C-alpha cells in the first residue's frame, strides 16, 4: 500500500494523545484512591491540555487525506458497519471528554473523576476503532490479525507515557521514576508485539496468483505489461514503489528508534533527573513511530498488485 503521511501523522498523534491521557488519569486515580500522594494540579491540567493539542494536530493532519474536506462529516454516516465511521464519531467524543475532565479538575469539581472515566471509555473505544479499521481487512493479510489492534494500543500507550514522564519531570518529580518504568515496560511490550507481527508477516504467502488475478489457468503465465503503460490510481494508491532494500532499512530504523533507544534515554533521564534526556526520548521515539507507521502501511501487499506488478 502507498503510505499516506496524513494518516501516518493522524494515527501517531492521536496515539500519543490517548497514551498521555491514560498515564495522567492513572496518576490522578491512584492518588484519589490514597495509594500515592496527590500530584501537582499543573501536571494533570498540562497533561490534559497536551492530549487535546496532540488530538487536534492529528485531526488537522487527517484533513490532508480528504479530497473534499467540507464533506468530512459524511464519513460518520456508515457507523453501523464501518469502523472508520465509528472512529470519526469516537475521536471528537474523546477530545471533548478529555477537555471536560481537565477543566473540571482545574476548577476542583467533584465531576472530574466521572468525566475522566468517560474519557477513559472513549479512549479505549478509539483504540479499538482505529486498530479495527485495518485489522478487519481480510484481503490484506499483513493487517488482518489481532496483533494489529494490540500494536496500535501499545505504541500509543508507550509514546504517551514517555511524554507523561517528561511532564512529570517538569511538574511532578515524585512520579518521574514510576512513569519512566511504566513507559519502558510498555515500550518493551510493544517491541515484543511488533516483532511478533514481523515474524508472522514474513511467513505469509499470497492467496492469489498471477493466474487467478487475470483469470487464466495456464500453468505458465509471464506478465509483460501492467495493463496501463503509465501510472494510474491503482498503481499510485496500492503500491509504495520502493525497493525491498529500502523497506528493510526503514524496518531497522524504527526497530531502533521506537524501542531500545528511547527506553535507554528514559532510564538515563529518570535516574539523573535530566528533563532534556526525557524530551530527547520522546522525540526519538516519535520519529521511530513515524517510520514504523510508514512501514506498517507499505508492508501491506494489496492483491491487485499481482496484476499491476510490471510496468513494461
C-alpha beads as a LAMMPS data file, in Angstrom:
LAMMPS data file: protein, C-alpha beads

312 atoms
311 bonds

1 atom types
1 bond types

-500.0 500.0 xlo xhi
-500.0 500.0 ylo yhi
-500.0 500.0 zlo zhi

Masses

1 110.0

Atoms # bond

1 1 1 0.000 0.000 0.000
2 1 1 1.037 3.608 -0.529
3 1 1 1.674 5.238 2.895
4 1 1 -0.274 8.499 3.197
5 1 1 1.563 10.888 5.514
6 1 1 -1.757 12.392 6.611
7 1 1 -2.758 9.002 8.045
8 1 1 0.696 8.421 9.477
9 1 1 0.541 11.692 11.443
10 1 1 -3.121 11.149 12.381
11 1 1 -2.615 7.701 13.880
12 1 1 0.644 8.503 15.668
13 1 1 -0.507 11.847 17.105
14 1 1 -3.821 10.576 18.440
15 1 1 -1.944 7.567 19.819
16 1 1 0.290 9.904 21.821
17 1 1 -2.796 11.823 22.979
18 1 1 -4.505 8.643 24.156
19 1 1 -1.456 7.250 25.923
20 1 1 -0.777 10.594 27.601
21 1 1 -4.326 10.847 28.879
22 1 1 -4.246 7.281 30.233
23 1 1 -0.993 7.968 32.096
24 1 1 -2.270 11.241 33.588
25 1 1 -5.630 9.799 34.548
26 1 1 -3.937 6.770 36.141
27 1 1 -1.851 9.082 38.325
28 1 1 -4.946 11.073 39.307
29 1 1 -6.961 7.938 40.041
30 1 1 -4.223 6.306 42.112
31 1 1 -3.777 9.472 44.172
32 1 1 -7.542 9.777 44.767
33 1 1 -7.620 6.175 45.981
34 1 1 -4.986 7.070 48.572
35 1 1 -2.330 4.794 47.054
36 1 1 0.038 7.669 46.286
37 1 1 0.425 11.333 47.053
38 1 1 -1.538 13.888 45.093
39 1 1 0.357 15.264 42.079
40 1 1 0.691 18.945 41.407
41 1 1 -2.547 20.134 39.748
42 1 1 -0.479 21.608 36.935
43 1 1 0.646 18.085 35.950
44 1 1 -2.884 16.810 35.316
45 1 1 -4.018 20.068 33.698
46 1 1 -0.971 20.240 31.419
47 1 1 -1.355 16.550 30.561
48 1 1 -4.975 17.046 29.504
49 1 1 -4.103 20.199 27.566
50 1 1 -1.295 18.469 25.670
51 1 1 -3.526 15.462 24.977
52 1 1 -6.051 17.835 23.399
53 1 1 -3.273 19.526 21.406
54 1 1 -1.994 16.205 20.027
55 1 1 -5.559 15.193 19.141
56 1 1 -6.240 18.458 17.323
57 1 1 -2.958 18.171 15.409
58 1 1 -3.940 14.662 14.375
59 1 1 -7.334 15.864 13.191
60 1 1 -5.746 18.657 11.174
61 1 1 -3.378 16.158 9.574
62 1 1 -6.294 13.919 8.603
63 1 1 -7.874 16.679 6.523
64 1 1 -4.960 16.475 4.084
65 1 1 -6.208 12.993 3.198
66 1 1 -9.627 14.258 2.092
67 1 1 -10.402 15.291 -1.455
68 1 1 -13.371 17.376 -0.245
69 1 1 -12.725 18.338 3.419
70 1 1 -16.046 20.172 3.656
71 1 1 -17.782 16.809 3.298
72 1 1 -15.833 15.167 6.117
73 1 1 -18.977 14.885 8.246
74 1 1 -20.334 12.299 5.808
75 1 1 -17.671 9.861 6.996
76 1 1 -19.804 9.211 10.089
77 1 1 -22.864 8.126 8.107
78 1 1 -21.971 4.408 7.977
79 1 1 -21.393 3.904 11.702
80 1 1 -23.422 0.688 11.767
81 1 1 -20.965 -1.176 9.553
82 1 1 -17.802 0.925 9.209
83 1 1 -15.003 1.131 11.757
84 1 1 -13.854 4.328 10.070
85 1 1 -17.246 5.941 10.712
86 1 1 -17.091 4.817 14.326
87 1 1 -13.634 6.349 14.679
88 1 1 -14.950 9.622 13.226
89 1 1 -17.614 9.652 15.968
90 1 1 -15.469 8.479 18.891
91 1 1 -12.480 10.760 18.213
92 1 1 -14.286 14.069 18.886
93 1 1 -16.048 12.420 21.844
94 1 1 -12.647 11.540 23.307
95 1 1 -11.343 15.036 22.593
96 1 1 -14.343 16.692 24.274
97 1 1 -14.303 14.379 27.315
98 1 1 -10.572 14.938 27.929
99 1 1 -11.082 18.693 27.690
100 1 1 -14.032 18.468 30.103
101 1 1 -12.024 16.303 32.504
102 1 1 -9.129 18.766 32.510
103 1 1 -11.462 21.718 33.026
104 1 1 -13.345 20.137 35.936
105 1 1 -10.060 19.074 37.542
106 1 1 -8.754 22.638 37.273
107 1 1 -11.912 24.003 38.919
108 1 1 -11.907 21.383 41.688
109 1 1 -15.251 19.939 40.631
110 1 1 -16.421 16.591 42.014
111 1 1 -17.234 15.624 38.430
112 1 1 -13.587 15.341 37.391
113 1 1 -13.242 11.611 38.137
114 1 1 -16.591 10.649 36.489
115 1 1 -15.664 12.669 33.411
116 1 1 -12.231 11.061 33.470
117 1 1 -13.901 7.648 33.401
118 1 1 -15.988 8.748 30.418
119 1 1 -12.802 9.868 28.667
120 1 1 -11.194 6.529 29.573
121 1 1 -14.038 4.609 27.899
122 1 1 -13.804 6.851 24.817
123 1 1 -10.031 6.348 24.751
124 1 1 -10.281 2.552 24.731
125 1 1 -13.087 2.698 22.147
126 1 1 -10.915 4.910 19.941
127 1 1 -8.028 2.447 20.126
128 1 1 -10.392 -0.336 19.069
129 1 1 -11.899 1.667 16.201
130 1 1 -8.533 2.801 14.834
131 1 1 -6.982 -0.651 15.012
132 1 1 -10.009 -2.419 13.551
133 1 1 -10.054 -0.142 10.501
134 1 1 -7.032 -2.130 9.354
135 1 1 -7.421 -5.436 11.191
136 1 1 -10.848 -6.068 9.626
137 1 1 -9.461 -6.029 6.040
138 1 1 -9.086 -9.749 5.421
139 1 1 -7.719 -9.358 1.904
140 1 1 -4.681 -7.538 3.345
141 1 1 -3.080 -10.425 5.193
142 1 1 -0.412 -8.280 6.861
143 1 1 -3.112 -6.314 8.703
144 1 1 -5.764 -8.981 9.261
145 1 1 -4.627 -10.012 12.718
146 1 1 -5.447 -9.180 16.366
147 1 1 -1.802 -8.142 16.647
148 1 1 -2.638 -5.021 14.618
149 1 1 -5.047 -3.805 17.297
150 1 1 -2.630 -4.657 20.120
151 1 1 0.192 -2.897 18.261
152 1 1 -1.801 0.345 17.940
153 1 1 -2.747 0.198 21.620
154 1 1 0.741 -0.481 22.972
155 1 1 2.535 2.025 20.737
156 1 1 0.056 4.749 21.681
157 1 1 0.364 3.972 25.388
158 1 1 4.169 3.767 25.200
159 1 1 4.629 7.095 23.397
160 1 1 2.045 8.833 25.582
161 1 1 3.681 7.514 28.755
162 1 1 7.062 8.724 27.520
163 1 1 5.646 12.227 27.136
164 1 1 3.952 11.923 30.545
165 1 1 7.344 11.109 32.066
166 1 1 8.707 14.339 30.611
167 1 1 5.777 16.301 32.074
168 1 1 6.317 14.647 35.436
169 1 1 9.985 15.647 35.449
170 1 1 8.908 19.251 34.911
171 1 1 5.760 19.409 37.072
172 1 1 5.534 16.348 39.350
173 1 1 9.039 14.986 40.054
174 1 1 7.850 12.382 42.548
175 1 1 6.147 10.488 39.724
176 1 1 9.022 10.656 37.228
177 1 1 10.645 7.313 38.036
178 1 1 7.338 5.441 38.262
179 1 1 6.157 6.785 34.932
180 1 1 9.545 6.061 33.363
181 1 1 9.329 2.442 34.492
182 1 1 5.780 2.259 33.120
183 1 1 6.867 3.773 29.794
184 1 1 9.830 1.400 29.496
185 1 1 7.575 -1.561 30.252
186 1 1 5.060 -0.509 27.614
187 1 1 7.830 0.126 25.086
188 1 1 9.225 -3.352 25.732
189 1 1 5.788 -4.936 25.376
190 1 1 5.247 -3.004 22.140
191 1 1 8.579 -4.298 20.809
192 1 1 7.575 -7.898 21.559
193 1 1 4.245 -7.478 19.743
194 1 1 5.834 -5.677 16.774
195 1 1 8.469 -8.402 16.476
196 1 1 5.681 -10.998 16.505
197 1 1 3.946 -9.087 13.699
198 1 1 7.140 -9.009 11.640
199 1 1 7.704 -12.745 12.160
200 1 1 4.081 -13.518 11.236
201 1 1 4.125 -11.355 8.121
202 1 1 7.407 -12.882 6.958
203 1 1 5.691 -16.280 6.836
204 1 1 2.690 -15.079 4.818
205 1 1 2.181 -16.312 1.290
206 1 1 -0.207 -14.676 -1.207
207 1 1 -3.540 -16.450 -1.537
208 1 1 -3.852 -15.228 -5.115
209 1 1 -1.624 -15.908 -8.112
210 1 1 -0.977 -14.206 -11.429
211 1 1 -3.295 -16.805 -12.972
212 1 1 -6.167 -16.011 -10.599
213 1 1 -5.546 -12.268 -10.938
214 1 1 -6.175 -12.300 -14.687
215 1 1 -8.458 -15.333 -14.881
216 1 1 -6.111 -17.546 -16.912
217 1 1 -5.481 -21.104 -15.679
218 1 1 -2.422 -21.863 -17.801
219 1 1 0.491 -23.005 -15.579
220 1 1 2.987 -20.685 -17.259
221 1 1 1.950 -17.037 -17.369
222 1 1 4.539 -14.310 -17.927
223 1 1 3.442 -10.730 -17.422
224 1 1 4.700 -8.159 -19.925
225 1 1 2.581 -5.114 -19.059
226 1 1 0.528 -3.816 -16.154
227 1 1 -2.435 -3.037 -18.387
228 1 1 -1.719 0.694 -18.400
229 1 1 1.628 1.816 -19.724
230 1 1 1.673 4.854 -17.470
231 1 1 0.684 5.387 -13.862
232 1 1 -2.896 5.127 -12.634
233 1 1 -4.864 5.433 -9.416
234 1 1 -4.294 1.737 -8.724
235 1 1 -0.539 1.930 -9.166
236 1 1 -0.269 5.084 -7.047
237 1 1 -2.545 4.192 -4.125
238 1 1 -1.931 0.458 -3.725
239 1 1 1.815 0.307 -4.246
240 1 1 4.587 2.240 -2.472
241 1 1 7.065 1.842 -5.340
242 1 1 10.058 1.303 -3.050
243 1 1 12.649 -1.453 -3.217
244 1 1 12.878 -4.298 -0.729
245 1 1 16.200 -2.901 0.433
246 1 1 14.552 0.417 1.293
247 1 1 11.856 -1.389 3.284
248 1 1 14.478 -3.337 5.219
249 1 1 16.272 -0.078 6.045
250 1 1 13.062 1.510 7.351
251 1 1 12.346 -1.612 9.421
252 1 1 15.682 -1.454 11.211
253 1 1 15.361 2.304 11.695
254 1 1 12.034 2.032 13.511
255 1 1 13.119 -1.032 15.490
256 1 1 15.997 1.057 16.874
257 1 1 14.347 4.461 17.265
258 1 1 10.926 3.389 18.568
259 1 1 12.034 0.832 21.158
260 1 1 15.535 0.329 22.657
261 1 1 16.921 3.847 22.181
262 1 1 14.009 5.714 23.861
263 1 1 13.930 3.081 26.620
264 1 1 17.614 3.756 27.322
265 1 1 17.068 7.524 27.261
266 1 1 14.083 7.166 29.605
267 1 1 16.181 5.227 32.109
268 1 1 19.053 7.708 31.925
269 1 1 16.727 10.706 32.159
270 1 1 14.712 9.343 35.082
271 1 1 17.744 8.311 37.123
272 1 1 19.602 11.565 36.516
273 1 1 16.571 13.855 36.616
274 1 1 17.554 15.360 33.259
275 1 1 14.409 16.577 31.529
276 1 1 16.407 17.140 28.335
277 1 1 17.075 13.405 28.053
278 1 1 13.386 12.672 28.564
279 1 1 12.473 15.191 25.867
280 1 1 15.001 13.524 23.583
281 1 1 13.478 10.130 24.420
282 1 1 10.061 11.302 23.259
283 1 1 11.442 12.968 20.129
284 1 1 13.420 9.892 19.128
285 1 1 10.508 7.578 19.832
286 1 1 8.078 9.678 17.833
287 1 1 10.405 9.697 14.815
288 1 1 10.596 5.919 15.205
289 1 1 6.805 5.722 15.306
290 1 1 6.574 7.682 12.058
291 1 1 8.934 5.167 10.450
292 1 1 7.012 2.263 11.983
293 1 1 3.692 3.528 10.710
294 1 1 5.146 4.138 7.228
295 1 1 6.405 0.560 7.214
296 1 1 3.036 -0.698 8.501
297 1 1 1.244 0.783 5.501
298 1 1 3.955 -0.049 2.963
299 1 1 4.245 -3.696 4.006
300 1 1 0.591 -4.416 3.222
301 1 1 0.561 -6.070 -0.200
302 1 1 -2.732 -5.458 -1.995
303 1 1 -3.794 -8.467 -4.138
304 1 1 -4.318 -6.177 -7.147
305 1 1 -0.551 -5.689 -7.317
306 1 1 -0.336 -9.145 -8.900
307 1 1 -1.876 -7.575 -11.983
308 1 1 -0.023 -4.253 -11.869
309 1 1 3.405 -5.521 -10.884
310 1 1 5.057 -4.988 -14.292
311 1 1 5.189 -1.588 -15.987
312 1 1 6.547 -2.565 -19.394

Bonds

1 1 1 2
2 1 2 3
3 1 3 4
4 1 4 5
5 1 5 6
6 1 6 7
7 1 7 8
8 1 8 9
9 1 9 10
10 1 10 11
11 1 11 12
12 1 12 13
13 1 13 14
14 1 14 15
15 1 15 16
16 1 16 17
17 1 17 18
18 1 18 19
19 1 19 20
20 1 20 21
21 1 21 22
22 1 22 23
23 1 23 24
24 1 24 25
25 1 25 26
26 1 26 27
27 1 27 28
28 1 28 29
29 1 29 30
30 1 30 31
31 1 31 32
32 1 32 33
33 1 33 34
34 1 34 35
35 1 35 36
36 1 36 37
37 1 37 38
38 1 38 39
39 1 39 40
40 1 40 41
41 1 41 42
42 1 42 43
43 1 43 44
44 1 44 45
45 1 45 46
46 1 46 47
47 1 47 48
48 1 48 49
49 1 49 50
50 1 50 51
51 1 51 52
52 1 52 53
53 1 53 54
54 1 54 55
55 1 55 56
56 1 56 57
57 1 57 58
58 1 58 59
59 1 59 60
60 1 60 61
61 1 61 62
62 1 62 63
63 1 63 64
64 1 64 65
65 1 65 66
66 1 66 67
67 1 67 68
68 1 68 69
69 1 69 70
70 1 70 71
71 1 71 72
72 1 72 73
73 1 73 74
74 1 74 75
75 1 75 76
76 1 76 77
77 1 77 78
78 1 78 79
79 1 79 80
80 1 80 81
81 1 81 82
82 1 82 83
83 1 83 84
84 1 84 85
85 1 85 86
86 1 86 87
87 1 87 88
88 1 88 89
89 1 89 90
90 1 90 91
91 1 91 92
92 1 92 93
93 1 93 94
94 1 94 95
95 1 95 96
96 1 96 97
97 1 97 98
98 1 98 99
99 1 99 100
100 1 100 101
101 1 101 102
102 1 102 103
103 1 103 104
104 1 104 105
105 1 105 106
106 1 106 107
107 1 107 108
108 1 108 109
109 1 109 110
110 1 110 111
111 1 111 112
112 1 112 113
113 1 113 114
114 1 114 115
115 1 115 116
116 1 116 117
117 1 117 118
118 1 118 119
119 1 119 120
120 1 120 121
121 1 121 122
122 1 122 123
123 1 123 124
124 1 124 125
125 1 125 126
126 1 126 127
127 1 127 128
128 1 128 129
129 1 129 130
130 1 130 131
131 1 131 132
132 1 132 133
133 1 133 134
134 1 134 135
135 1 135 136
136 1 136 137
137 1 137 138
138 1 138 139
139 1 139 140
140 1 140 141
141 1 141 142
142 1 142 143
143 1 143 144
144 1 144 145
145 1 145 146
146 1 146 147
147 1 147 148
148 1 148 149
149 1 149 150
150 1 150 151
151 1 151 152
152 1 152 153
153 1 153 154
154 1 154 155
155 1 155 156
156 1 156 157
157 1 157 158
158 1 158 159
159 1 159 160
160 1 160 161
161 1 161 162
162 1 162 163
163 1 163 164
164 1 164 165
165 1 165 166
166 1 166 167
167 1 167 168
168 1 168 169
169 1 169 170
170 1 170 171
171 1 171 172
172 1 172 173
173 1 173 174
174 1 174 175
175 1 175 176
176 1 176 177
177 1 177 178
178 1 178 179
179 1 179 180
180 1 180 181
181 1 181 182
182 1 182 183
183 1 183 184
184 1 184 185
185 1 185 186
186 1 186 187
187 1 187 188
188 1 188 189
189 1 189 190
190 1 190 191
191 1 191 192
192 1 192 193
193 1 193 194
194 1 194 195
195 1 195 196
196 1 196 197
197 1 197 198
198 1 198 199
199 1 199 200
200 1 200 201
201 1 201 202
202 1 202 203
203 1 203 204
204 1 204 205
205 1 205 206
206 1 206 207
207 1 207 208
208 1 208 209
209 1 209 210
210 1 210 211
211 1 211 212
212 1 212 213
213 1 213 214
214 1 214 215
215 1 215 216
216 1 216 217
217 1 217 218
218 1 218 219
219 1 219 220
220 1 220 221
221 1 221 222
222 1 222 223
223 1 223 224
224 1 224 225
225 1 225 226
226 1 226 227
227 1 227 228
228 1 228 229
229 1 229 230
230 1 230 231
231 1 231 232
232 1 232 233
233 1 233 234
234 1 234 235
235 1 235 236
236 1 236 237
237 1 237 238
238 1 238 239
239 1 239 240
240 1 240 241
241 1 241 242
242 1 242 243
243 1 243 244
244 1 244 245
245 1 245 246
246 1 246 247
247 1 247 248
248 1 248 249
249 1 249 250
250 1 250 251
251 1 251 252
252 1 252 253
253 1 253 254
254 1 254 255
255 1 255 256
256 1 256 257
257 1 257 258
258 1 258 259
259 1 259 260
260 1 260 261
261 1 261 262
262 1 262 263
263 1 263 264
264 1 264 265
265 1 265 266
266 1 266 267
267 1 267 268
268 1 268 269
269 1 269 270
270 1 270 271
271 1 271 272
272 1 272 273
273 1 273 274
274 1 274 275
275 1 275 276
276 1 276 277
277 1 277 278
278 1 278 279
279 1 279 280
280 1 280 281
281 1 281 282
282 1 282 283
283 1 283 284
284 1 284 285
285 1 285 286
286 1 286 287
287 1 287 288
288 1 288 289
289 1 289 290
290 1 290 291
291 1 291 292
292 1 292 293
293 1 293 294
294 1 294 295
295 1 295 296
296 1 296 297
297 1 297 298
298 1 298 299
299 1 299 300
300 1 300 301
301 1 301 302
302 1 302 303
303 1 303 304
304 1 304 305
305 1 305 306
306 1 306 307
307 1 307 308
308 1 308 309
309 1 309 310
310 1 310 311
311 1 311 312
